[in-house]
Amino acid sequence: MLLAEIVARWPASQRCLHRRVDARHGLRALSEAVDDNALWEIEVRRYGLSGEQHQSFRSGVRRILREYDGAEIAALAEQLT
């Protein structure tokens, strides 16, 4: 359900989010960086999510990944993309 929320609430960010950089899925990278501000910013830039148009996405997804099991959400996203 949380993955569906991420897709529905931030459709403009999906292309960047589901990219693979160095064989790593964007949501996986963000879930692993969620508790480290510096690493979070690096991953956001790496996946092209640093622009103003992605501001709502960044704050919303970070909250979801922190409050719920971000690793599980990322694993499901990897299976589906």
KESE-193120 format. One record per atom (N, C-alpha, C, O): x, y, z; atom name; residue number from 1; residue in one letter. Coordinates in Angstrom, 2 decimals. Layout:
% residues N
REC       x       y       z loba semar drentor
REC       X       Y       Z   CA   NUM       a
...
***
This chain:
% residues 81
REC       x       y       z loba semar drentor
REC    0.81   -1.17    0.00    N     1       m
REC    0.00    0.00    0.00   CA     1       m
REC    0.88    1.27    0.00    C     1       m
REC    0.55    2.25   -0.66    O     1       m
REC    1.98    1.24    0.73    N     2       l
REC    2.85    2.40    0.79   CA     2       l
REC    3.53    2.67   -0.55    C     2       l
REC    3.71    3.82   -0.94    O     2       l
REC    3.89    1.63   -1.24    N     3       l
REC    4.49    1.81   -2.57   CA     3       l
REC    3.46    2.44   -3.52    C     3       l
REC    3.80    3.31   -4.31    O     3       l
REC    2.23    1.99   -3.43    N     4       a
REC    1.17    2.58   -4.25   CA     4       a
REC    0.98    4.05   -3.91    C     4       a
REC    0.74    4.86   -4.81    O     4       a
REC    1.09    4.41   -2.65    N     5       e
REC    0.98    5.81   -2.24   CA     5       e
REC    2.11    6.65   -2.86    C     5       e
REC    1.88    7.76   -3.34    O     5       e
REC    3.32    6.11   -2.83    N     6       i
REC    4.47    6.82   -3.40   CA     6       i
REC    4.25    7.06   -4.90    C     6       i
REC    4.54    8.14   -5.40    O     6       i
REC    3.76    6.06   -5.59    N     7       v
REC    3.52    6.19   -7.03   CA     7       v
REC    2.40    7.19   -7.31    C     7       v
REC    2.52    8.03   -8.20    O     7       v
REC    1.31    7.10   -6.54    N     8       a
REC    0.15    7.95   -6.79   CA     8       a
REC    0.38    9.41   -6.39    C     8       a
REC   -0.08   10.32   -7.09    O     8       a
REC    1.08    9.64   -5.31    N     9       r
REC    1.26   11.01   -4.82   CA     9       r
REC    2.32   11.79   -5.58    C     9       r
REC    2.23   13.01   -5.70    O     9       r
REC    3.32   11.10   -6.10    N    10       w
REC    4.43   11.78   -6.77   CA    10       w
REC    4.74   11.16   -8.13    C    10       w
REC    5.84   10.63   -8.33    O    10       w
REC    3.79   11.20   -9.05    N    11       p
REC    4.03   10.56  -10.36   CA    11       p
REC    5.19   11.18  -11.13    C    11       p
REC    5.86   10.48  -11.89    O    11       p
REC    5.44   12.47  -10.97    N    12       a
REC    6.52   13.12  -11.72   CA    12       a
REC    7.90   12.65  -11.29    C    12       a
REC    8.87   12.84  -12.02    O    12       a
REC    8.01   12.04  -10.12    N    13       s
REC    9.31   11.60   -9.60   CA    13       s
REC    9.60   10.13   -9.92    C    13       s
REC   10.70    9.65   -9.67    O    13       s
REC    8.64    9.42  -10.47    N    14       q
REC    8.78    7.98  -10.64   CA    14       q
REC    9.91    7.57  -11.59    C    14       q
REC   10.63    6.61  -11.31    O    14       q
REC   10.05    8.28  -12.69    N    15       r
REC   11.09    7.90  -13.65   CA    15       r
REC   12.47    7.95  -12.99    C    15       r
REC   13.29    7.04  -13.17    O    15       r
REC   12.73    9.00  -12.22    N    16       c
REC   14.01    9.13  -11.52   CA    16       c
REC   14.13    8.09  -10.42    C    16       c
REC   15.17    7.45  -10.26    O    16       c
REC   13.08    7.92   -9.67    N    17       l
REC   13.09    7.02   -8.52   CA    17       l
REC   13.37    5.58   -8.91    C    17       l
REC   14.07    4.87   -8.19    O    17       l
REC   12.84    5.14  -10.02    N    18       h
REC   12.97    3.73  -10.40   CA    18       h
REC   14.16    3.46  -11.32    C    18       h
REC   14.32    2.35  -11.83    O    18       h
REC   14.98    4.47  -11.52    N    19       r
REC   16.22    4.25  -12.28   CA    19       r
REC   17.17    3.38  -11.48    C    19       r
REC   17.06    3.25  -10.26    O    19       r
REC   18.08    2.79  -12.18    N    20       r
REC   19.18    2.06  -11.53   CA    20       r
REC   20.48    2.77  -11.88    C    20       r
REC   20.78    3.02  -13.04    O    20       r
REC   21.23    3.08  -10.85    N    21       v
REC   22.54    3.70  -11.00   CA    21       v
REC   23.53    2.73  -10.36    C    21       v
REC   23.39    2.38   -9.19    O    21       v
REC   24.50    2.29  -11.13    N    22       d
REC   25.44    1.27  -10.65   CA    22       d
REC   24.68    0.05  -10.13    C    22       d
REC   25.02   -0.50   -9.08    O    22       d
REC   23.65   -0.34  -10.87    N    23       a
REC   22.81   -1.51  -10.58   CA    23       a
REC   21.98   -1.37   -9.31    C    23       a
REC   21.43   -2.35   -8.82    O    23       a
REC   21.89   -0.17   -8.77    N    24       r
REC   21.13    0.06   -7.54   CA    24       r
REC   19.87    0.86   -7.83    C    24       r
REC   19.93    1.94   -8.43    O    24       r
REC   18.75    0.33   -7.40    N    25       h
REC   17.44    0.96   -7.58   CA    25       h
REC   17.36    2.22   -6.72    C    25       h
REC   17.85    2.24   -5.59    O    25       h
REC   16.75    3.28   -7.25    N    26       g
REC   16.68    4.56   -6.55   CA    26       g
REC   16.03    4.48   -5.19    C    26       g
REC   16.53    5.09   -4.24    O    26       g
REC   14.93    3.76   -5.07    N    27       l
REC   14.26    3.67   -3.76   CA    27       l
REC   15.12    2.91   -2.76    C    27       l
REC   15.08    3.21   -1.57    O    27       l
REC   15.88    1.94   -3.21    N    28       r
REC   16.82    1.22   -2.33   CA    28       r
REC   17.88    2.19   -1.80    C    28       r
REC   18.18    2.22   -0.61    O    28       r
REC   18.44    2.98   -2.71    N    29       a
REC   19.48    3.95   -2.31   CA    29       a
REC   18.92    4.94   -1.30    C    29       a
REC   19.59    5.26   -0.31    O    29       a
REC   17.73    5.44   -1.53    N    30       l
REC   17.13    6.39   -0.60   CA    30       l
REC   16.80    5.74    0.74    C    30       l
REC   16.98    6.36    1.79    O    30       l
REC   16.33    4.52    0.72    N    31       s
REC   15.99    3.85    1.98   CA    31       s
REC   17.24    3.61    2.83    C    31       s
REC   17.18    3.66    4.06    O    31       s
REC   18.36    3.36    2.18    N    32       e
REC   19.61    3.14    2.91   CA    32       e
REC   20.21    4.45    3.41    C    32       e
REC   21.02    4.45    4.34    O    32       e
REC   19.83    5.57    2.81    N    33       a
REC   20.39    6.88    3.16   CA    33       a
REC   19.46    7.70    4.06    C    33       a
REC   19.82    8.81    4.46    O    33       a
REC   18.31    7.18    4.37    N    34       v
REC   17.26    7.98    5.01   CA    34       v
REC   17.67    8.63    6.33    C    34       v
REC   17.19    9.72    6.64    O    34       v
REC   18.55    8.02    7.09    N    35       d
REC   18.93    8.56    8.39   CA    35       d
REC   20.24    9.35    8.38    C    35       d
REC   20.72    9.76    9.44    O    35       d
REC   20.80    9.58    7.22    N    36       d
REC   22.07   10.29    7.10   CA    36       d
REC   21.87   11.47    6.14    C    36       d
REC   21.75   11.27    4.93    O    36       d
REC   21.82   12.67    6.67    N    37       n
REC   21.52   13.85    5.85   CA    37       n
REC   22.46   14.02    4.67    C    37       n
REC   22.02   14.30    3.56    O    37       n
REC   23.75   13.86    4.90    N    38       a
REC   24.72   14.04    3.82   CA    38       a
REC   24.54   12.98    2.73    C    38       a
REC   24.52   13.31    1.55    O    38       a
REC   24.40   11.73    3.14    N    39       l
REC   24.20   10.65    2.17   CA    39       l
REC   22.87   10.80    1.44    C    39       l
REC   22.78   10.54    0.24    O    39       l
REC   21.84   11.23    2.16    N    40       w
REC   20.53   11.48    1.54   CA    40       w
REC   20.67   12.47    0.40    C    40       w
REC   20.16   12.24   -0.70    O    40       w
REC   21.37   13.58    0.64    N    41       e
REC   21.55   14.60   -0.39   CA    41       e
REC   22.34   14.07   -1.59    C    41       e
REC   22.04   14.41   -2.73    O    41       e
REC   23.33   13.25   -1.32    N    42       i
REC   24.11   12.64   -2.41   CA    42       i
REC   23.21   11.76   -3.27    C    42       i
REC   23.25   11.86   -4.50    O    42       i
REC   22.42   10.92   -2.65    N    43       e
REC   21.55   10.00   -3.40   CA    43       e
REC   20.44   10.76   -4.14    C    43       e
REC   20.10   10.40   -5.27    O    43       e
REC   19.89   11.79   -3.52    N    44       v
REC   18.87   12.59   -4.18   CA    44       v
REC   19.43   13.19   -5.47    C    44       v
REC   18.77   13.17   -6.50    O    44       v
REC   20.64   13.71   -5.41    N    45       r
REC   21.27   14.27   -6.62   CA    45       r
REC   21.58   13.18   -7.64    C    45       r
REC   21.34   13.36   -8.84    O    45       r
REC   22.10   12.06   -7.16    N    46       r
REC   22.49   10.96   -8.05   CA    46       r
REC   21.30   10.48   -8.88    C    46       r
REC   21.47   10.12  -10.05    O    46       r
REC   20.13   10.47   -8.30    N    47       y
REC   18.95    9.97   -9.00   CA    47       y
REC   18.12   11.07   -9.66    C    47       y
REC   17.02   10.82  -10.15    O    47       y
REC   18.65   12.30   -9.68    N    48       g
REC   17.98   13.39  -10.37   CA    48       g
REC   16.75   13.91   -9.65    C    48       g
REC   15.82   14.40  -10.29    O    48       g
REC   16.73   13.79   -8.32    N    49       l
REC   15.56   14.19   -7.53   CA    49       l
REC   15.81   15.45   -6.71    C    49       l
REC   15.12   15.70   -5.72    O    49       l
REC   16.79   16.24   -7.11    N    50       s
REC   17.15   17.41   -6.31   CA    50       s
REC   16.43   18.68   -6.72    C    50       s
REC   16.50   19.68   -6.01    O    50       s
REC   15.76   18.68   -7.83    N    51       g
REC   15.10   19.88   -8.32   CA    51       g
REC   13.90   20.29   -7.47    C    51       g
REC   13.36   19.51   -6.69    O    51       g
REC   13.51   21.54   -7.64    N    52       e
REC   12.37   22.10   -6.91   CA    52       e
REC   11.10   21.28   -7.14    C    52       e
REC   10.27   21.14   -6.24    O    52       e
REC   10.94   20.76   -8.35    N    53       q
REC    9.74   19.98   -8.67   CA    53       q
REC    9.64   18.69   -7.85    C    53       q
REC    8.57   18.08   -7.79    O    53       q
REC   10.73   18.28   -7.22    N    54       h
REC   10.73   17.05   -6.42   CA    54       h
REC   10.74   17.32   -4.91    C    54       h
REC   10.88   16.39   -4.12    O    54       h
REC   10.58   18.58   -4.50    N    55       q
REC   10.65   18.94   -3.08   CA    55       q
REC    9.63   18.16   -2.24    C    55       q
REC    9.99   17.59   -1.21    O    55       q
REC    8.39   18.15   -2.66    N    56       s
REC    7.34   17.43   -1.93   CA    56       s
REC    7.66   15.94   -1.86    C    56       s
REC    7.46   15.30   -0.83    O    56       s
REC    8.14   15.40   -2.97    N    57       f
REC    8.52   13.99   -3.01   CA    57       f
REC    9.60   13.69   -1.98    C    57       f
REC    9.47   12.74   -1.21    O    57       f
REC   10.65   14.50   -1.96    N    58       r
REC   11.77   14.25   -1.04   CA    58       r
REC   11.31   14.21    0.41    C    58       r
REC   11.66   13.29    1.15    O    58       r
REC   10.55   15.19    0.82    N    59       s
REC   10.13   15.21    2.22   CA    59       s
REC    9.12   14.11    2.52    C    59       s
REC    9.19   13.47    3.57    O    59       s
REC    8.20   13.87    1.62    N    60       g
REC    7.18   12.84    1.84   CA    60       g
REC    7.75   11.43    1.85    C    60       g
REC    7.42   10.63    2.72    O    60       g
REC    8.59   11.13    0.88    N    61       v
REC    9.17    9.78    0.81   CA    61       v
REC   10.11    9.55    1.98    C    61       v
REC   10.16    8.44    2.52    O    61       v
REC   10.84   10.55    2.36    N    62       r
REC   11.76   10.38    3.50   CA    62       r
REC   10.96   10.05    4.77    C    62       r
REC   11.36    9.20    5.56    O    62       r
REC    9.84   10.73    4.95    N    63       r
REC    8.98   10.46    6.10   CA    63       r
REC    8.46    9.01    6.06    C    63       r
REC    8.49    8.31    7.07    O    63       r
REC    8.01    8.58    4.91    N    64       i
REC    7.49    7.21    4.77   CA    64       i
REC    8.59    6.19    5.04    C    64       i
REC    8.38    5.22    5.77    O    64       i
REC    9.76    6.41    4.47    N    65       l
REC   10.86    5.46    4.65   CA    65       l
REC   11.33    5.39    6.11    C    65       l
REC   11.79    4.35    6.57    O    65       l
REC   11.21    6.50    6.82    N    66       r
REC   11.58    6.51    8.24   CA    66       r
REC   10.52    5.85    9.12    C    66       r
REC   10.85    5.10   10.03    O    66       r
REC    9.27    6.13    8.84    N    67       e
REC    8.18    5.65    9.69   CA    67       e
REC    7.87    4.17    9.48    C    67       e
REC    7.41    3.49   10.40    O    67       e
REC    8.11    3.69    8.31    N    68       y
REC    7.79    2.30    7.97   CA    68       y
REC    9.09    1.59    7.60    C    68       y
REC   10.16    2.19    7.66    O    68       y
REC    9.00    0.37    7.22    N    69       d
REC   10.19   -0.40    6.87   CA    69       d
REC   10.64   -0.06    5.45    C    69       d
REC   10.21   -0.68    4.48    O    69       d
REC   11.52    0.94    5.36    N    70       g
REC   11.99    1.41    4.06   CA    70       g
REC   12.64    0.32    3.22    C    70       g
REC   12.49    0.31    2.00    O    70       g
REC   13.35   -0.58    3.87    N    71       a
REC   14.02   -1.66    3.14   CA    71       a
REC   12.98   -2.57    2.48    C    71       a
REC   13.19   -3.03    1.35    O    71       a
REC   11.89   -2.84    3.16    N    72       e
REC   10.84   -3.70    2.59   CA    72       e
REC   10.14   -3.00    1.43    C    72       e
REC    9.85   -3.63    0.41    O    72       e
REC    9.88   -1.72    1.58    N    73       i
REC    9.25   -0.96    0.51   CA    73       i
REC   10.14   -0.97   -0.73    C    73       i
REC    9.67   -1.16   -1.85    O    73       i
REC   11.44   -0.75   -0.51    N    74       a
REC   12.41   -0.76   -1.62   CA    74       a
REC   12.48   -2.13   -2.27    C    74       a
REC   12.55   -2.23   -3.50    O    74       a
REC   12.46   -3.19   -1.47    N    75       a
REC   12.52   -4.54   -2.02   CA    75       a
REC   11.32   -4.83   -2.91    C    75       a
REC   11.46   -5.44   -3.97    O    75       a
REC   10.15   -4.39   -2.50    N    76       l
REC    8.96   -4.58   -3.32   CA    76       l
REC    9.07   -3.78   -4.62    C    76       l
REC    8.73   -4.28   -5.69    O    76       l
REC    9.54   -2.56   -4.53    N    77       a
REC    9.70   -1.73   -5.73   CA    77       a
REC   10.68   -2.38   -6.71    C    77       a
REC   10.45   -2.34   -7.92    O    77       a
REC   11.74   -2.96   -6.21    N    78       e
REC   12.72   -3.62   -7.07   CA    78       e
REC   12.11   -4.82   -7.79    C    78       e
REC   12.45   -5.09   -8.94    O    78       e
REC   11.23   -5.52   -7.13    N    79       q
REC   10.57   -6.68   -7.75   CA    79       q
REC    9.61   -6.27   -8.85    C    79       q
REC    9.41   -7.00   -9.82    O    79       q
REC    9.02   -5.10   -8.69    N    80       l
REC    7.99   -4.66   -9.63   CA    80       l
REC    8.54   -3.88  -10.81    C    80       l
REC    7.84   -3.69  -11.80    O    80       l
REC    9.79   -3.41  -10.70    N    81       t
REC   10.32   -2.62  -11.82   CA    81       t
REC   11.47   -3.34  -12.48    C    81       t
REC   12.05   -2.83  -13.45    O    81       t
***
